[in-house]
Amino acid sequence: MENKLIQAADSIPTLIKNTHLNVTLQGWPAAVTAIALFGSGVIIYALKVTHPNKSYAMEDSYDAVKAT
């Protein structure tokens, strides 16, 4: 079993080298895709900036017990 895993691991670089992914979008589908990708990044950043991560320890939670 171990020998088969080693053989499979040795073939991964060849598999990656011979794998090609071609994506072509033209016209309005490309514009919609670009707007959706960049817009989602802007929205995620805006949410992160306007809602900073606040952690509240509840009375009997694991963090509150661990801190004592």
PDB file of N, CA, C and O in Angstrom:
ATOM      1  N   MET A   1       0.827  -1.189   0.000  1.00  0.00           N
ATOM      2  CA  MET A   1       0.000   0.000   0.000  1.00  0.00           C
ATOM      3  C   MET A   1       0.875   1.259   0.000  1.00  0.00           C
ATOM      4  O   MET A   1       0.592   2.218  -0.717  1.00  0.00           O
ATOM      5  N   GLU A   2       1.931   1.246   0.803  1.00  0.00           N
ATOM      6  CA  GLU A   2       2.805   2.412   0.886  1.00  0.00           C
ATOM      7  C   GLU A   2       3.494   2.671  -0.448  1.00  0.00           C
ATOM      8  O   GLU A   2       3.689   3.826  -0.827  1.00  0.00           O
ATOM      9  N   ASN A   3       3.864   1.615  -1.160  1.00  0.00           N
ATOM     10  CA  ASN A   3       4.528   1.753  -2.444  1.00  0.00           C
ATOM     11  C   ASN A   3       3.591   2.414  -3.458  1.00  0.00           C
ATOM     12  O   ASN A   3       4.041   3.218  -4.274  1.00  0.00           O
ATOM     13  N   LYS A   4       2.303   2.090  -3.419  1.00  0.00           N
ATOM     14  CA  LYS A   4       1.344   2.707  -4.342  1.00  0.00           C
ATOM     15  C   LYS A   4       1.178   4.190  -4.046  1.00  0.00           C
ATOM     16  O   LYS A   4       1.004   4.986  -4.968  1.00  0.00           O
ATOM     17  N   LEU A   5       1.227   4.575  -2.774  1.00  0.00           N
ATOM     18  CA  LEU A   5       1.121   5.989  -2.420  1.00  0.00           C
ATOM     19  C   LEU A   5       2.331   6.765  -2.927  1.00  0.00           C
ATOM     20  O   LEU A   5       2.193   7.893  -3.399  1.00  0.00           O
ATOM     21  N   ILE A   6       3.501   6.171  -2.834  1.00  0.00           N
ATOM     22  CA  ILE A   6       4.715   6.829  -3.317  1.00  0.00           C
ATOM     23  C   ILE A   6       4.651   6.998  -4.830  1.00  0.00           C
ATOM     24  O   ILE A   6       5.040   8.042  -5.352  1.00  0.00           O
ATOM     25  N   GLN A   7       4.162   5.977  -5.541  1.00  0.00           N
ATOM     26  CA  GLN A   7       4.036   6.073  -6.993  1.00  0.00           C
ATOM     27  C   GLN A   7       3.030   7.145  -7.377  1.00  0.00           C
ATOM     28  O   GLN A   7       3.246   7.885  -8.336  1.00  0.00           O
ATOM     29  N   ALA A   8       1.930   7.234  -6.633  1.00  0.00           N
ATOM     30  CA  ALA A   8       0.929   8.257  -6.922  1.00  0.00           C
ATOM     31  C   ALA A   8       1.488   9.646  -6.658  1.00  0.00           C
ATOM     32  O   ALA A   8       1.223  10.575  -7.421  1.00  0.00           O
ATOM     33  N   ALA A   9       2.259   9.800  -5.586  1.00  0.00           N
ATOM     34  CA  ALA A   9       2.847  11.096  -5.263  1.00  0.00           C
ATOM     35  C   ALA A   9       3.880  11.511  -6.310  1.00  0.00           C
ATOM     36  O   ALA A   9       4.026  12.701  -6.591  1.00  0.00           O
ATOM     37  N   ASP A  10       4.587  10.563  -6.881  1.00  0.00           N
ATOM     38  CA  ASP A  10       5.583  10.880  -7.904  1.00  0.00           C
ATOM     39  C   ASP A  10       4.939  11.348  -9.204  1.00  0.00           C
ATOM     40  O   ASP A  10       5.570  12.080  -9.968  1.00  0.00           O
ATOM     41  N   SER A  11       3.706  10.947  -9.472  1.00  0.00           N
ATOM     42  CA  SER A  11       3.064  11.326 -10.730  1.00  0.00           C
ATOM     43  C   SER A  11       2.332  12.659 -10.645  1.00  0.00           C
ATOM     44  O   SER A  11       1.854  13.152 -11.666  1.00  0.00           O
ATOM     45  N   ILE A  12       2.229  13.258  -9.463  1.00  0.00           N
ATOM     46  CA  ILE A  12       1.498  14.521  -9.313  1.00  0.00           C
ATOM     47  C   ILE A  12       2.158  15.664 -10.085  1.00  0.00           C
ATOM     48  O   ILE A  12       1.433  16.403 -10.751  1.00  0.00           O
ATOM     49  N   PRO A  13       3.487  15.864 -10.045  1.00  0.00           N
ATOM     50  CA  PRO A  13       4.069  16.963 -10.834  1.00  0.00           C
ATOM     51  C   PRO A  13       3.804  16.831 -12.334  1.00  0.00           C
ATOM     52  O   PRO A  13       3.578  17.833 -13.012  1.00  0.00           O
ATOM     53  N   THR A  14       3.829  15.622 -12.849  1.00  0.00           N
ATOM     54  CA  THR A  14       3.537  15.406 -14.265  1.00  0.00           C
ATOM     55  C   THR A  14       2.089  15.745 -14.572  1.00  0.00           C
ATOM     56  O   THR A  14       1.789  16.336 -15.609  1.00  0.00           O
ATOM     57  N   LEU A  15       1.213  15.380 -13.687  1.00  0.00           N
ATOM     58  CA  LEU A  15      -0.208  15.688 -13.864  1.00  0.00           C
ATOM     59  C   LEU A  15      -0.440  17.191 -13.866  1.00  0.00           C
ATOM     60  O   LEU A  15      -1.206  17.700 -14.685  1.00  0.00           O
ATOM     61  N   ILE A  16       0.211  17.899 -12.964  1.00  0.00           N
ATOM     62  CA  ILE A  16       0.058  19.349 -12.908  1.00  0.00           C
ATOM     63  C   ILE A  16       0.637  20.006 -14.155  1.00  0.00           C
ATOM     64  O   ILE A  16       0.062  20.955 -14.688  1.00  0.00           O
ATOM     65  N   LYS A  17       1.764  19.504 -14.614  1.00  0.00           N
ATOM     66  CA  LYS A  17       2.408  20.076 -15.791  1.00  0.00           C
ATOM     67  C   LYS A  17       1.547  19.899 -17.040  1.00  0.00           C
ATOM     68  O   LYS A  17       1.538  20.770 -17.911  1.00  0.00           O
ATOM     69  N   ASN A  18       0.831  18.795 -17.138  1.00  0.00           N
ATOM     70  CA  ASN A  18       0.050  18.499 -18.338  1.00  0.00           C
ATOM     71  C   ASN A  18      -1.423  18.898 -18.212  1.00  0.00           C
ATOM     72  O   ASN A  18      -2.241  18.482 -19.032  1.00  0.00           O
ATOM     73  N   THR A  19      -1.772  19.688 -17.208  1.00  0.00           N
ATOM     74  CA  THR A  19      -3.148  20.124 -17.027  1.00  0.00           C
ATOM     75  C   THR A  19      -3.257  21.579 -17.464  1.00  0.00           C
ATOM     76  O   THR A  19      -2.475  22.427 -17.033  1.00  0.00           O
ATOM     77  N   HIS A  20      -4.223  21.857 -18.312  1.00  0.00           N
ATOM     78  CA  HIS A  20      -4.422  23.213 -18.829  1.00  0.00           C
ATOM     79  C   HIS A  20      -5.868  23.624 -18.588  1.00  0.00           C
ATOM     80  O   HIS A  20      -6.793  22.829 -18.754  1.00  0.00           O
ATOM     81  N   LEU A  21      -6.043  24.872 -18.195  1.00  0.00           N
ATOM     82  CA  LEU A  21      -7.375  25.415 -17.972  1.00  0.00           C
ATOM     83  C   LEU A  21      -7.485  26.697 -18.777  1.00  0.00           C
ATOM     84  O   LEU A  21      -6.756  27.660 -18.541  1.00  0.00           O
ATOM     85  N   ASN A  22      -8.397  26.698 -19.723  1.00  0.00           N
ATOM     86  CA  ASN A  22      -8.602  27.879 -20.548  1.00  0.00           C
ATOM     87  C   ASN A  22     -10.004  28.411 -20.313  1.00  0.00           C
ATOM     88  O   ASN A  22     -10.992  27.705 -20.517  1.00  0.00           O
ATOM     89  N   VAL A  23     -10.079  29.661 -19.882  1.00  0.00           N
ATOM     90  CA  VAL A  23     -11.361  30.308 -19.664  1.00  0.00           C
ATOM     91  C   VAL A  23     -11.367  31.579 -20.494  1.00  0.00           C
ATOM     92  O   VAL A  23     -10.503  32.442 -20.333  1.00  0.00           O
ATOM     93  N   THR A  24     -12.339  31.688 -21.377  1.00  0.00           N
ATOM     94  CA  THR A  24     -12.451  32.893 -22.183  1.00  0.00           C
ATOM     95  C   THR A  24     -13.871  33.422 -22.085  1.00  0.00           C
ATOM     96  O   THR A  24     -14.843  32.709 -22.335  1.00  0.00           O
ATOM     97  N   LEU A  25     -13.961  34.668 -21.722  1.00  0.00           N
ATOM     98  CA  LEU A  25     -15.253  35.354 -21.677  1.00  0.00           C
ATOM     99  C   LEU A  25     -15.138  36.598 -22.537  1.00  0.00           C
ATOM    100  O   LEU A  25     -14.148  37.327 -22.470  1.00  0.00           O
ATOM    101  N   GLN A  26     -16.153  36.830 -23.337  1.00  0.00           N
ATOM    102  CA  GLN A  26     -16.151  37.997 -24.212  1.00  0.00           C
ATOM    103  C   GLN A  26     -17.483  38.705 -24.097  1.00  0.00           C
ATOM    104  O   GLN A  26     -18.519  38.085 -23.854  1.00  0.00           O
ATOM    105  N   GLY A  27     -17.440  39.996 -24.272  1.00  0.00           N
ATOM    106  CA  GLY A  27     -18.669  40.777 -24.279  1.00  0.00           C
ATOM    107  C   GLY A  27     -19.239  40.977 -22.890  1.00  0.00           C
ATOM    108  O   GLY A  27     -18.504  41.112 -21.912  1.00  0.00           O
ATOM    109  N   TRP A  28     -20.568  40.992 -22.820  1.00  0.00           N
ATOM    110  CA  TRP A  28     -21.214  41.291 -21.546  1.00  0.00           C
ATOM    111  C   TRP A  28     -21.000  40.213 -20.481  1.00  0.00           C
ATOM    112  O   TRP A  28     -20.957  40.568 -19.303  1.00  0.00           O
ATOM    113  N   PRO A  29     -20.862  38.907 -20.811  1.00  0.00           N
ATOM    114  CA  PRO A  29     -20.578  37.956 -19.731  1.00  0.00           C
ATOM    115  C   PRO A  29     -19.251  38.261 -19.017  1.00  0.00           C
ATOM    116  O   PRO A  29     -19.140  38.069 -17.806  1.00  0.00           O
ATOM    117  N   ALA A  30     -18.257  38.729 -19.760  1.00  0.00           N
ATOM    118  CA  ALA A  30     -16.981  39.075 -19.146  1.00  0.00           C
ATOM    119  C   ALA A  30     -17.135  40.285 -18.236  1.00  0.00           C
ATOM    120  O   ALA A  30     -16.551  40.330 -17.154  1.00  0.00           O
ATOM    121  N   ALA A  31     -17.913  41.255 -18.669  1.00  0.00           N
ATOM    122  CA  ALA A  31     -18.126  42.450 -17.851  1.00  0.00           C
ATOM    123  C   ALA A  31     -18.873  42.101 -16.571  1.00  0.00           C
ATOM    124  O   ALA A  31     -18.521  42.590 -15.497  1.00  0.00           O
ATOM    125  N   VAL A  32     -19.885  41.274 -16.671  1.00  0.00           N
ATOM    126  CA  VAL A  32     -20.652  40.874 -15.487  1.00  0.00           C
ATOM    127  C   VAL A  32     -19.775  40.081 -14.526  1.00  0.00           C
ATOM    128  O   VAL A  32     -19.852  40.270 -13.312  1.00  0.00           O
ATOM    129  N   THR A  33     -18.954  39.208 -15.057  1.00  0.00           N
ATOM    130  CA  THR A  33     -18.054  38.417 -14.214  1.00  0.00           C
ATOM    131  C   THR A  33     -17.049  39.312 -13.499  1.00  0.00           C
ATOM    132  O   THR A  33     -16.824  39.154 -12.299  1.00  0.00           O
ATOM    133  N   ALA A  34     -16.453  40.234 -14.215  1.00  0.00           N
ATOM    134  CA  ALA A  34     -15.471  41.137 -13.604  1.00  0.00           C
ATOM    135  C   ALA A  34     -16.114  42.001 -12.534  1.00  0.00           C
ATOM    136  O   ALA A  34     -15.545  42.177 -11.456  1.00  0.00           O
ATOM    137  N   ILE A  35     -17.280  42.538 -12.812  1.00  0.00           N
ATOM    138  CA  ILE A  35     -17.977  43.370 -11.831  1.00  0.00           C
ATOM    139  C   ILE A  35     -18.341  42.555 -10.605  1.00  0.00           C
ATOM    140  O   ILE A  35     -18.209  43.044  -9.483  1.00  0.00           O
ATOM    141  N   ALA A  36     -18.798  41.316 -10.792  1.00  0.00           N
ATOM    142  CA  ALA A  36     -19.171  40.471  -9.662  1.00  0.00           C
ATOM    143  C   ALA A  36     -17.961  40.133  -8.800  1.00  0.00           C
ATOM    144  O   ALA A  36     -18.051  40.180  -7.573  1.00  0.00           O
ATOM    145  N   LEU A  37     -16.831  39.794  -9.417  1.00  0.00           N
ATOM    146  CA  LEU A  37     -15.627  39.442  -8.658  1.00  0.00           C
ATOM    147  C   LEU A  37     -15.071  40.634  -7.889  1.00  0.00           C
ATOM    148  O   LEU A  37     -14.822  40.539  -6.688  1.00  0.00           O
ATOM    149  N   PHE A  38     -14.879  41.748  -8.574  1.00  0.00           N
ATOM    150  CA  PHE A  38     -14.309  42.915  -7.911  1.00  0.00           C
ATOM    151  C   PHE A  38     -15.293  43.526  -6.923  1.00  0.00           C
ATOM    152  O   PHE A  38     -14.896  44.007  -5.862  1.00  0.00           O
ATOM    153  N   GLY A  39     -16.570  43.508  -7.269  1.00  0.00           N
ATOM    154  CA  GLY A  39     -17.584  44.041  -6.355  1.00  0.00           C
ATOM    155  C   GLY A  39     -17.682  43.233  -5.077  1.00  0.00           C
ATOM    156  O   GLY A  39     -17.855  43.802  -3.999  1.00  0.00           O
ATOM    157  N   SER A  40     -17.574  41.919  -5.178  1.00  0.00           N
ATOM    158  CA  SER A  40     -17.632  41.099  -3.966  1.00  0.00           C
ATOM    159  C   SER A  40     -16.413  41.353  -3.088  1.00  0.00           C
ATOM    160  O   SER A  40     -16.529  41.348  -1.862  1.00  0.00           O
ATOM    161  N   GLY A  41     -15.257  41.574  -3.686  1.00  0.00           N
ATOM    162  CA  GLY A  41     -14.071  41.908  -2.908  1.00  0.00           C
ATOM    163  C   GLY A  41     -14.227  43.228  -2.168  1.00  0.00           C
ATOM    164  O   GLY A  41     -13.830  43.345  -1.009  1.00  0.00           O
ATOM    165  N   VAL A  42     -14.803  44.221  -2.836  1.00  0.00           N
ATOM    166  CA  VAL A  42     -15.032  45.522  -2.208  1.00  0.00           C
ATOM    167  C   VAL A  42     -16.046  45.393  -1.081  1.00  0.00           C
ATOM    168  O   VAL A  42     -15.872  45.996  -0.022  1.00  0.00           O
ATOM    169  N   ILE A  43     -17.093  44.622  -1.291  1.00  0.00           N
ATOM    170  CA  ILE A  43     -18.115  44.436  -0.258  1.00  0.00           C
ATOM    171  C   ILE A  43     -17.538  43.721   0.954  1.00  0.00           C
ATOM    172  O   ILE A  43     -17.813  44.110   2.089  1.00  0.00           O
ATOM    173  N   ILE A  44     -16.748  42.689   0.730  1.00  0.00           N
ATOM    174  CA  ILE A  44     -16.140  41.962   1.847  1.00  0.00           C
ATOM    175  C   ILE A  44     -15.213  42.883   2.629  1.00  0.00           C
ATOM    176  O   ILE A  44     -15.218  42.864   3.860  1.00  0.00           O
ATOM    177  N   TYR A  45     -14.418  43.689   1.930  1.00  0.00           N
ATOM    178  CA  TYR A  45     -13.516  44.619   2.615  1.00  0.00           C
ATOM    179  C   TYR A  45     -14.314  45.655   3.408  1.00  0.00           C
ATOM    180  O   TYR A  45     -13.959  45.976   4.542  1.00  0.00           O
ATOM    181  N   ALA A  46     -15.384  46.177   2.817  1.00  0.00           N
ATOM    182  CA  ALA A  46     -16.201  47.180   3.505  1.00  0.00           C
ATOM    183  C   ALA A  46     -16.841  46.593   4.760  1.00  0.00           C
ATOM    184  O   ALA A  46     -16.891  47.259   5.794  1.00  0.00           O
ATOM    185  N   LEU A  47     -17.324  45.375   4.685  1.00  0.00           N
ATOM    186  CA  LEU A  47     -17.913  44.742   5.868  1.00  0.00           C
ATOM    187  C   LEU A  47     -16.864  44.516   6.946  1.00  0.00           C
ATOM    188  O   LEU A  47     -17.138  44.690   8.134  1.00  0.00           O
ATOM    189  N   LYS A  48     -15.673  44.132   6.536  1.00  0.00           N
ATOM    190  CA  LYS A  48     -14.609  43.891   7.507  1.00  0.00           C
ATOM    191  C   LYS A  48     -14.194  45.190   8.202  1.00  0.00           C
ATOM    192  O   LYS A  48     -13.914  45.188   9.401  1.00  0.00           O
ATOM    193  N   VAL A  49     -14.152  46.286   7.464  1.00  0.00           N
ATOM    194  CA  VAL A  49     -13.749  47.566   8.030  1.00  0.00           C
ATOM    195  C   VAL A  49     -14.836  48.139   8.933  1.00  0.00           C
ATOM    196  O   VAL A  49     -14.540  48.669  10.003  1.00  0.00           O
ATOM    197  N   THR A  50     -16.078  48.034   8.509  1.00  0.00           N
ATOM    198  CA  THR A  50     -17.162  48.650   9.280  1.00  0.00           C
ATOM    199  C   THR A  50     -17.630  47.793  10.442  1.00  0.00           C
ATOM    200  O   THR A  50     -18.283  48.306  11.351  1.00  0.00           O
ATOM    201  N   HIS A  51     -17.321  46.511  10.442  1.00  0.00           N
ATOM    202  CA  HIS A  51     -17.722  45.617  11.528  1.00  0.00           C
ATOM    203  C   HIS A  51     -16.497  44.871  12.044  1.00  0.00           C
ATOM    204  O   HIS A  51     -16.294  43.706  11.703  1.00  0.00           O
ATOM    205  N   PRO A  52     -15.679  45.533  12.864  1.00  0.00           N
ATOM    206  CA  PRO A  52     -14.493  44.838  13.374  1.00  0.00           C
ATOM    207  C   PRO A  52     -14.871  43.639  14.223  1.00  0.00           C
ATOM    208  O   PRO A  52     -15.935  43.606  14.841  1.00  0.00           O
ATOM    209  N   ASN A  53     -14.001  42.672  14.242  1.00  0.00           N
ATOM    210  CA  ASN A  53     -14.251  41.422  14.959  1.00  0.00           C
ATOM    211  C   ASN A  53     -14.175  41.674  16.458  1.00  0.00           C
ATOM    212  O   ASN A  53     -13.116  42.015  16.986  1.00  0.00           O
ATOM    213  N   LYS A  54     -15.295  41.505  17.136  1.00  0.00           N
ATOM    214  CA  LYS A  54     -15.334  41.660  18.582  1.00  0.00           C
ATOM    215  C   LYS A  54     -15.675  40.308  19.178  1.00  0.00           C
ATOM    216  O   LYS A  54     -16.645  39.670  18.770  1.00  0.00           O
ATOM    217  N   SER A  55     -14.890  39.877  20.129  1.00  0.00           N
ATOM    218  CA  SER A  55     -15.179  38.599  20.755  1.00  0.00           C
ATOM    219  C   SER A  55     -15.652  38.864  22.176  1.00  0.00           C
ATOM    220  O   SER A  55     -14.963  39.502  22.972  1.00  0.00           O
ATOM    221  N   TYR A  56     -16.807  38.372  22.465  1.00  0.00           N
ATOM    222  CA  TYR A  56     -17.381  38.523  23.789  1.00  0.00           C
ATOM    223  C   TYR A  56     -17.363  37.167  24.478  1.00  0.00           C
ATOM    224  O   TYR A  56     -17.847  36.181  23.923  1.00  0.00           O
ATOM    225  N   ALA A  57     -16.810  37.113  25.678  1.00  0.00           N
ATOM    226  CA  ALA A  57     -16.784  35.867  26.433  1.00  0.00           C
ATOM    227  C   ALA A  57     -18.065  35.758  27.233  1.00  0.00           C
ATOM    228  O   ALA A  57     -18.417  36.657  27.997  1.00  0.00           O
ATOM    229  N   MET A  58     -18.751  34.656  27.050  1.00  0.00           N
ATOM    230  CA  MET A  58     -19.966  34.415  27.817  1.00  0.00           C
ATOM    231  C   MET A  58     -19.572  33.875  29.185  1.00  0.00           C
ATOM    232  O   MET A  58     -18.454  33.394  29.367  1.00  0.00           O
ATOM    233  N   GLU A  59     -20.468  33.950  30.126  1.00  0.00           N
ATOM    234  CA  GLU A  59     -20.148  33.643  31.517  1.00  0.00           C
ATOM    235  C   GLU A  59     -19.613  32.229  31.704  1.00  0.00           C
ATOM    236  O   GLU A  59     -18.607  32.050  32.389  1.00  0.00           O
ATOM    237  N   ASP A  60     -20.243  31.232  31.126  1.00  0.00           N
ATOM    238  CA  ASP A  60     -19.818  29.846  31.324  1.00  0.00           C
ATOM    239  C   ASP A  60     -19.187  29.247  30.065  1.00  0.00           C
ATOM    240  O   ASP A  60     -19.158  28.028  29.899  1.00  0.00           O
ATOM    241  N   SER A  61     -18.686  30.105  29.188  1.00  0.00           N
ATOM    242  CA  SER A  61     -18.098  29.572  27.965  1.00  0.00           C
ATOM    243  C   SER A  61     -16.706  29.033  28.241  1.00  0.00           C
ATOM    244  O   SER A  61     -16.131  29.269  29.303  1.00  0.00           O
ATOM    245  N   TYR A  62     -16.181  28.316  27.281  1.00  0.00           N
ATOM    246  CA  TYR A  62     -14.855  27.705  27.410  1.00  0.00           C
ATOM    247  C   TYR A  62     -13.781  28.774  27.611  1.00  0.00           C
ATOM    248  O   TYR A  62     -12.873  28.594  28.423  1.00  0.00           O
ATOM    249  N   ASP A  63     -13.879  29.883  26.878  1.00  0.00           N
ATOM    250  CA  ASP A  63     -12.877  30.943  26.986  1.00  0.00           C
ATOM    251  C   ASP A  63     -12.891  31.596  28.358  1.00  0.00           C
ATOM    252  O   ASP A  63     -11.836  31.898  28.916  1.00  0.00           O
ATOM    253  N   ALA A  64     -14.084  31.813  28.904  1.00  0.00           N
ATOM    254  CA  ALA A  64     -14.187  32.455  30.226  1.00  0.00           C
ATOM    255  C   ALA A  64     -13.618  31.531  31.296  1.00  0.00           C
ATOM    256  O   ALA A  64     -12.937  31.995  32.211  1.00  0.00           O
ATOM    257  N   VAL A  65     -13.886  30.230  31.197  1.00  0.00           N
ATOM    258  CA  VAL A  65     -13.376  29.282  32.183  1.00  0.00           C
ATOM    259  C   VAL A  65     -11.866  29.138  32.035  1.00  0.00           C
ATOM    260  O   VAL A  65     -11.150  29.029  33.031  1.00  0.00           O
ATOM    261  N   LYS A  66     -11.383  29.137  30.804  1.00  0.00           N
ATOM    262  CA  LYS A  66      -9.951  29.009  30.526  1.00  0.00           C
ATOM    263  C   LYS A  66      -9.184  30.209  31.047  1.00  0.00           C
ATOM    264  O   LYS A  66      -8.055  30.052  31.513  1.00  0.00           O
ATOM    265  N   ALA A  67      -9.759  31.410  30.984  1.00  0.00           N
ATOM    266  CA  ALA A  67      -9.090  32.635  31.410  1.00  0.00           C
ATOM    267  C   ALA A  67      -8.923  32.688  32.924  1.00  0.00           C
ATOM    268  O   ALA A  67      -8.014  33.359  33.413  1.00  0.00           O
ATOM    269  N   THR A  68      -9.768  32.005  33.673  1.00  0.00           N
ATOM    270  CA  THR A  68      -9.689  32.065  35.136  1.00  0.00           C
ATOM    271  C   THR A  68      -8.714  31.063  35.689  1.00  0.00           C
ATOM    272  O   THR A  68      -8.531  30.986  36.904  1.00  0.00           O
TER     273      THR A  68
END
